């Protein structure tokens, strides 16, 4: 289970039927996980994208949001 999936599962479990998830939290989590994986892959974009399960275009977008590319 990815970090995002674990986060969402925990939020839903603790909120009960009236689950409300702040989308900015999810976006922040995406960026945090992206940055961590990017560093673990030593800047290898293909490997980072593959490990995150996203396209290189999505990875580039996230890296721009982080100010890295």
C-alpha positions as CSV (number, residue, x, y, z in Angstrom):
1,X,0.0,0.0,0.0
2,X,1.4,3.4,-1.0
3,X,1.8,6.2,1.4
4,X,-1.2,8.0,-0.1
5,X,-3.4,4.9,0.1
6,X,-2.5,4.3,3.7
7,X,-3.2,8.0,4.5
8,X,-6.6,7.8,2.8
9,X,-7.5,4.5,4.5
10,X,-6.6,5.9,7.9
11,X,-8.6,9.1,7.2
12,X,-11.7,7.1,6.1
13,X,-11.5,4.7,9.0
14,X,-11.3,7.4,11.6
15,X,-14.0,9.6,10.0
16,X,-16.7,7.0,9.8
17,X,-19.5,7.4,7.2
18,X,-19.2,11.2,6.9
19,X,-15.6,11.2,5.6
20,X,-14.3,14.5,4.4
21,X,-10.8,14.6,3.0
22,X,-9.0,17.9,2.4
23,X,-7.6,17.7,-1.2
24,X,-4.7,20.0,-0.3
25,X,-3.6,17.3,2.2
26,X,-3.6,14.7,-0.6
27,X,-1.7,17.1,-2.9
28,X,0.8,17.8,-0.2
29,X,1.2,14.0,0.4
30,X,1.8,13.4,-3.3
31,X,4.5,16.0,-3.4
32,X,6.2,14.7,-0.2
33,X,6.2,11.1,-1.4
34,X,7.5,12.4,-4.9
35,X,10.4,14.3,-3.3
36,X,11.3,11.4,-1.1
37,X,11.3,8.9,-3.9
38,X,13.2,11.3,-6.2
39,X,16.0,11.5,-3.7
40,X,16.0,7.8,-3.1
41,X,16.4,7.3,-6.9
42,X,19.2,9.8,-7.0
43,X,17.4,12.0,-9.5
44,X,16.8,9.2,-12.0
45,X,13.5,10.3,-13.5
46,X,12.5,7.1,-15.2
47,X,13.1,5.0,-12.1
48,X,11.3,7.6,-9.9
49,X,8.2,7.7,-12.2
50,X,8.1,3.9,-12.4
51,X,8.3,3.5,-8.6
52,X,5.6,6.1,-8.1
53,X,3.4,4.5,-10.8
54,X,3.0,7.7,-12.6
55,X,4.0,9.0,-16.1
56,X,7.1,11.0,-16.6
57,X,4.9,14.0,-17.5
58,X,3.2,13.7,-14.1
59,X,6.5,13.4,-12.4
60,X,7.8,16.5,-14.2
61,X,4.7,18.4,-13.1
62,X,5.2,17.4,-9.5
63,X,8.9,18.3,-9.6
64,X,8.0,21.8,-11.0
65,X,5.6,22.2,-8.1
66,X,8.5,21.4,-5.8
67,X,10.7,23.9,-7.6
68,X,13.1,21.1,-8.7
69,X,12.8,21.2,-12.5
